[in-house]
Every structure is written in C-alpha cells, then in structure tokens.
C-alpha cells in the first residue's frame, strides 16, 4: 500500500521510521506534503516532498495520512476525499466543530471514501463504541499533563507547583480550548455519547512525567474504568505510542487477520 503524508514533524517522522522498520506491514511512503519541503533533506530520493497539493495528489497513493494538525486537516480534507483516497487523521479534535464534522461525513459519503481515526494515545475505543450501542449513561475523561505541555495562555499565566484543574466541563468546549492536548477526549466522545455529554477534566500537573488519561464509562453494558500513562515524545503534548498507533492502523489495512474491531 502506497501512502502519502500531510506533515512530517515529530509524529510523521516516527511513523516514517516505523514504515521503514516494517512495523506498518506492506506499506510504502511515496509522497509528503509540507510547507517547506527544502528542509526535508533526510527524505529518500524516491519520496516526492512538495508544498504543492496538486503535485502531492498526482503521486500514486491509496491513502493519505494527516499528521500536521487541525488546520491542515481542515485545509486538505475535501481535496483528499475528492481525489478518491481515504484519509487517516490524528486531528480528531477538529471534529469538535459540529459543522466541520457534518461536512466531513457528507464529503466522505459523496465520494465513497472513509475517514479513519487511529486510537492514538488512548485505549478502549473499541469497547466504548460497542457499549454505546447499549446505550451509555455517563463518560468522564480526565487528563493530567505536565505544565510544559500547555501554553502560557492555557495555564492562565500561572506556574503550577501542584496539580491545577484547568478545565472541567463538556468535551466540546474543552477540546476547543486545548486543541493539541486533548484529541484523545474527542475520540472518546465520538466513540461514546458525544462531545456535549462527555465530561472532560484537564489538569496541569508538575508532579507527573507522563501524559495520563483516565476514562470512566457507565451504561447498560456495566462499568468501564481505564487508565493510560503515556511516555511523552520530544513533543510534550504527544505520547510515544501515537505514531505506533498509526503504524498499527496501517498494518491492519492490509492484514489477513485484524484484532480489536
């Protein structure tokens, strides 16, 4: 399977290495769309690196993987789907915008394509989405990250010496306030009872060196409580497991046996 990347920062490079190491199955990186392709001096000659969307889409690929952030997803989603390719994205938080989510779904249906969302930094999306058919009563997602993962504005100008609650409320508003920090909350919300009914709590915690997520779900199925402590990557907002999740999702697309559907 030939794929193209939108973005080639820390996550994109890590996924690229996973592809080279064979962790993504029979996958080949064929094209990269970035704003400054001249800076990608370590990219293999056979990979087309460009800032031109038309040239990027002219390369033979079956799937486009977006690893550049919310703005890039908004900018390129329509063109990718219209080109006849599926789109895999990590920027699920962009779908907290109800109008954008509706437009994305309409475009995918119109062009007969799919928008694929890997698990990323969270676990349990398979069980939450299954249990949501039950239905669900409550979903609460609590996130603890080191203050360096947040901007000064998000911290409200404080320098926390202990865990500080930055937000407690509906996931839709919280994802908007912390767009690059709580993509996982958007994924949990979409898998479960939606962004308006899911409660999100965000803590800046100087005592933690991990990105910690606790998800609690109740409903017809029973009760679920899961806790994940992710080791941050070089970008403190993102865990090391995120690119591995993308690699696994790529591998699953061509695998004869797939677990966890």
C-alpha positions in Angstrom: 0.0 0.0 0.0 1.4 3.4 -1.0 0.6 6.3 1.3 1.2 10.0 1.4 1.8 12.1 4.5 0.4 15.6 5.1 3.0 16.9 7.6 6.4 15.5 8.5 7.1 16.7 12.0 7.9 14.5 15.0 4.9 12.2 14.6 5.3 11.9 10.8 9.0 11.1 11.1 8.3 8.5 13.7 5.7 6.9 11.5 8.1 7.0 8.6 10.7 5.1 10.7 8.1 2.6 11.7 7.3 2.0 8.0 11.0 1.6 7.2 11.3 -0.9 10.1 8.4 -3.0 8.7 6.0 -2.2 11.7 3.3 -0.9 9.3 3.0 -4.1 7.2 3.4 -3.8 3.5 3.3 0.0 3.4 5.4 2.4 1.4 5.7 6.2 1.9 5.5 7.8 -1.5 4.8 11.5 -1.0 4.9 14.2 1.6 3.1 17.5 1.7 4.7 20.2 3.8 5.1 23.9 3.8 8.9 23.9 3.5 10.0 20.8 1.5 13.6 22.1 1.1 14.1 21.4 4.8 13.4 17.7 4.4 17.0 16.9 3.4 16.9 13.4 5.0 14.0 12.1 2.9 14.8 9.4 0.4 15.1 10.4 -3.2 12.1 8.2 -4.3 9.7 10.1 -2.0 8.1 13.2 -3.5 8.3 16.0 -1.0 6.3 19.1 -2.1 4.4 22.1 -0.9 2.1 21.8 -3.9 -1.2 20.0 -3.2 -1.8 19.1 -6.9 1.7 17.6 -7.2 1.2 15.7 -4.0 -2.1 14.2 -5.2 -0.6 13.4 -8.6 1.6 10.8 -6.9 0.2 7.3 -7.0 -1.1 6.6 -3.4 -4.0 4.8 -2.0 -4.2 6.5 1.4 -3.3 9.9 2.8 -2.2 10.2 6.4 -2.6 13.6 8.1 -0.1 14.2 10.9 0.1 18.0 10.6 -2.6 19.3 13.0 -6.2 20.7 12.9 -5.6 23.5 10.4 -4.1 21.1 7.9 -7.0 18.7 8.2 -9.5 21.5 7.6 -7.5 22.7 4.6 -7.0 19.5 2.8 -9.8 17.1 3.8 -12.1 17.9 0.9 -9.3 17.6 -1.8 -8.1 14.3 -0.5 -11.5 12.7 -0.4 -12.4 14.1 -3.8 -9.2 12.6 -5.2 -10.5 9.2 -4.5 -8.4 8.4 -1.4 -9.3 7.5 2.1 -7.9 9.9 4.8 -6.4 8.8 8.1 -6.2 11.6 10.6 -4.9 12.1 14.1 -6.5 15.6 14.4 -9.8 14.2 15.7 -10.2 17.3 17.9 -11.1 19.3 14.8 -14.3 17.4 14.7 -15.4 19.2 17.9 -16.7 21.7 15.4 -20.1 20.2 14.6 -20.3 21.9 11.2 -16.9 20.6 10.1 -17.8 17.1 11.3 -21.0 17.1 9.3 -19.2 18.4 6.2 -16.5 15.7 6.6 -19.1 13.0 6.8 -21.0 14.4 3.8 -17.9 14.6 1.7 -16.9 11.0 2.6 -20.3 9.7 1.6 -20.4 11.8 -1.6 -17.0 10.5 -2.8 -17.4 7.0 -1.4 -14.3 7.3 0.8 -13.6 6.8 4.5 -12.1 9.0 7.2 -10.0 6.7 9.5 -9.1 7.7 13.1 -6.4 5.6 14.9 -6.6 5.0 18.6 -3.7 7.4 19.1 -2.8 7.9 22.8 -5.9 6.3 24.2 -7.2 2.7 24.8 -10.6 1.2 24.8 -12.3 2.9 21.9 -13.4 -0.4 20.6 -15.2 -1.3 23.8 -16.6 2.2 24.3 -18.1 2.3 20.8 -19.6 -1.2 21.2 -21.0 -0.3 24.6 -22.5 2.9 23.2 -25.0 0.7 21.3 -26.3 -0.3 24.7 -26.6 2.7 25.4 -24.3 4.7 27.7 -25.2 6.8 30.7 -22.0 8.7 31.5 -18.5 9.2 30.1 -15.8 11.2 32.0 -12.3 11.8 30.7 -9.6 13.1 33.0 -6.3 14.2 31.6 -3.1 15.1 33.6 -0.1 16.5 31.7 3.0 18.4 32.8 2.6 22.2 32.5 5.2 22.3 29.7 2.5 20.6 27.5 0.4 23.8 27.8 0.8 27.3 26.5 1.1 30.2 28.9 -2.4 31.3 27.9 -3.8 27.9 28.6 -2.2 28.0 32.0 -3.8 31.3 32.7 -0.4 32.9 33.4 0.3 30.7 36.4 3.3 28.5 37.1 1.8 25.5 38.9 3.7 23.9 41.8 0.9 21.3 42.3 -1.8 19.8 40.1 -4.2 22.6 38.9 -7.6 22.0 37.3 -7.6 24.0 34.0 -11.0 22.9 32.8 -14.0 20.9 33.9 -17.0 20.8 31.5 -18.3 19.4 28.2 -15.7 17.9 26.0 -16.7 20.1 23.0 -15.6 23.3 24.7 -12.5 21.7 26.3 -11.2 20.3 23.0 -11.6 23.8 21.6 -9.5 25.3 24.5 -6.8 22.6 24.3 -6.8 21.5 20.6 -3.5 19.8 20.5 -3.6 18.3 24.0 -7.0 16.5 24.1 -7.5 14.9 20.7 -8.0 11.8 22.8 -11.0 13.3 24.5 -12.6 14.0 21.2 -12.0 10.4 20.1 -13.5 9.1 23.3 -16.5 11.4 22.9 -17.2 10.4 19.3 -16.9 6.7 20.2 -19.3 7.2 23.1 -22.1 9.7 23.9 -20.8 12.7 22.0 -18.9 15.9 22.7 -21.7 17.7 24.6 -22.5 14.9 27.1 -18.9 13.7 27.7 -17.3 15.4 30.8 -13.7 16.5 30.3 -11.3 17.4 33.1 -7.9 18.8 32.3 -5.1 19.2 34.9 -1.6 20.7 34.6 0.4 18.6 37.0 4.1 19.3 37.6 4.4 16.1 39.6 3.8 13.9 36.5 6.3 13.0 33.8 3.7 11.1 31.8 0.6 12.0 29.8 -2.1 10.4 32.0 -5.6 9.7 30.9 -8.4 8.2 33.0 -11.7 7.3 31.3 -14.8 6.2 33.2 -17.9 4.9 31.4 -21.2 3.7 32.8 -24.2 2.3 30.9 -26.3 -0.7 30.0 -23.1 -2.8 29.5 -21.8 -2.2 33.0 -18.9 0.0 34.0 -15.5 0.7 32.5 -12.5 2.4 34.0 -9.3 2.6 32.2 -6.1 4.4 32.9 -3.3 5.1 30.5 0.1 6.7 31.3 1.9 7.6 28.1 5.6 8.5 27.9 5.7 11.8 26.1 7.7 12.1 22.9 10.0 15.0 22.1 6.8 17.0 21.8 5.3 17.0 25.4 1.8 17.2 24.0 2.1 13.8 22.3 2.9 10.4 23.6 5.4 7.9 22.1 2.5 5.5 21.4 0.8 7.8 18.9 3.0 7.1 15.9 2.9 3.4 16.8 -0.9 3.6 16.7 -0.7 5.0 13.2 1.7 2.2 12.2 -0.7 -0.4 13.6 -3.6 1.1 11.8 -1.7 1.0 8.5 -0.7 -2.6 9.1 -4.3 -3.6 9.9 -5.5 -2.2 6.5 -3.6 -5.0 4.7 -3.6 -7.7 7.4 -5.3 -11.1 6.8 -6.4 -11.2 10.5 -7.4 -8.0 12.4 -8.0 -7.9 16.2 -10.0 -5.3 18.1 -12.7 -4.3 15.7 
